[in-house]
Amino acid sequence: MLSRNDAVMHFLLTRRSKPAKTLSAPVPDKKGLLEILNAAARTPDHGKLVPWRFIVLQEKTLSNLGKLVESIGLKDSIPEDKIAKARKQLEGGHLAVAVIEVQKPSDKIPDIEQTYSAGAVCLALLNAALAAGWGANWLTGWHVYNKSFLKNGLKLKDNESIAGLIYLGTATITPPERPRPPLDEIVEWL
């Protein structure tokens, strides 16, 4: 057995995402963000396929993506409240990392395992940002599944999709703890 790391266990048992709408500047600088991305890239990856990559979205790009979301939403008859929410999410961000799932052909590694690895990268990135002292939040929304947004906004290829947008910044509030599922309801012992 490895030696216990009480500091890490405490972090994991008390970690709490910070709502993206409450994140402000400053944001991690390039060196700080590269450390966070390096930690996230240590995610389990069956077959060493690296079925994900990162796109760093800075403030100007997030603003432009917000405008794109509005035009796509109107064209695709998305309800106005959903368009407004997606636009506000993007335009309100100072820094976000798009975790891109990259499905790779493999006879050994099923697509679903590649999807799970991309999701694990999102959580690892979120936790690394929080552990580094930043506020962070993992968000999606209708726009991250919209083909026009993927192609025109982020220039993704056909085998790529967004696993999550991880917003980073300075936390301006400490959100209250939220209810967690009771273990006796979600754990089965066989």
N, C-alpha and C positions, 0 to 999 in steps of 0.2 A: 504494500500500500504506500502511496506517496504521502508525504507529510501534509497535514491539513493547513489550508491557508484561510485563516479566520477572516481576514480583511476582505478577501474575494467573496467568501460565503455571505458575509454581512452585506456587501454590495448587491449581490444577486437576490438576497432575501428582502432588500429594501428599495431596489431600483424602481424608478418611476419615470415614465416618459413625461416630457414637458410639452404641453400643447403648442403646436407650431405657431398659432396666432399670438402666443405670448413671447415668442423668441424675438430678440432684437440684436442689433449690432452691439459690440463687435462679434465677429465670427472667427473661427479658427483661421490662422494664416496658412499658407501653402505647406510649410514644414509641419505644423500641427495636424493639418488635414491628412497629409501623407502618412503620418504615424497612425492615425485612426484607420485609414484605408488599409495599411499594412496589417493591422490587427484583424480587420474584417476578412482580409484575404487568407487568413489562416483557418478558414472554415473547412470542415470535412468535405471532401470532394472525391467520392468514389470513382476510381479509374483515372484520377488526375486529369479530367477533361477541362477543368476551369470553365464551367457552363454559365459564366457571368462576367460582367465587366462593369466599370463605373463611368458615369458621365457627371462631371462636376458642373452644376448649374449656379452661376453667379447672379447677382441681383439684376443686371440688365437683361440677361437671358431669361430669367424668371418673369420679368415684366413683359418681354416679347411673347413668351409662351402664354401669358395671361390674355393678351390680345388675340393670339391665335385660337385659344380655347373659345373665346366669345364668337369669333367668326365661324368656327367649326360647329359650335353648338347651335347657332342660329340656322346654319345651312342644314343641319341634321335634325332640326325640330326638337332639340333637347329643351326641357322645361326651363324657363327663365331663372327660377331659383337655383337650379342645379348649375346652370352656366355661371351665375353670380358667385356661387360658393367656390367653384373650381377656379374662377378668375381671381377671387380674393385670396385663395390659398396660394396660388402662384405669385401674384403680385405682392403679397404680404411677406414673402420669403426674402431673406438676405443671402442665404446659401442653402443649397440642397444637393444631395447626391442621388442621381437616378441609378438604381441598381438594375442593370439590364440582364435579363436571363437570355443566354445564348444557347439554344438547343443545338447539340452537336451529334452527328451520326455516330452510333455505337452499337455493335452487336452485343456488348456486355452490359452497358449501363442504360436502363430504361429511361425514357423521357421524364417520368415522374420523379426519379431520383435526381435528375438534373434540376427540376423545379424545386424540389426540397432543398437542394444545396443553395440555390439562389435565394430562397426564403431565409435559410440559415445565415447567409451573408448579410441580409437586411438586419436581422437581430444582432449579429456580431458587430455590425457598423454602429447600430443604435447604442449598444452597450459600451462599445469602445469610446464613443463620443461622450456618453454620460460619465464613464470612468475617468475620462480626461478633464472632466469639470465643465463640459458644455451642456446646454440644453439640447435635446434632440427628440424628434417625433417621426414615426413611420406613417406615411399617408399614401392613400391611393385615391380613387374617385373615377367617375365615368370616363374622364379624359385619358387616363392611362391605359384604357382598353380600346380606345378609339383609333382605328387604322390611320386616319388622316393626321391625328396628333402624333402618332408614332413615326410616320414617314416624313411629314412636313416639319414637325417641331424638332425631332431628335435624329432624323435621318436613319432610323433603324431598318435593318434588313428583314426579310421575310421570316427568318428563323429566330428573330429577337422580339422580346416583349419587356415591359417594365414589371419587375417584381415589387418595387416600392420606391417611393420618393422619401428620402431621409432628410428632413429639414434640421439644420444645425444653427445654433446661435447662443446668445446669452439669455439665460432664463430670467424672466422678470418677475415671476411668481413661483411659489412652491404649491403645486396642485395638491388637493387633499388626497389621501389614500382612497383607492376605490375598492369596492368589494372584490374579493378573490374567491374562486370556487372552493367550497369545503372539500378537503381531501377524501373524506369518507364517501362523497358523492361521485368522485372521479377516479378512484383507485380501486382496482380489483386485485386480490391476492389469490393466486392459484397454487 
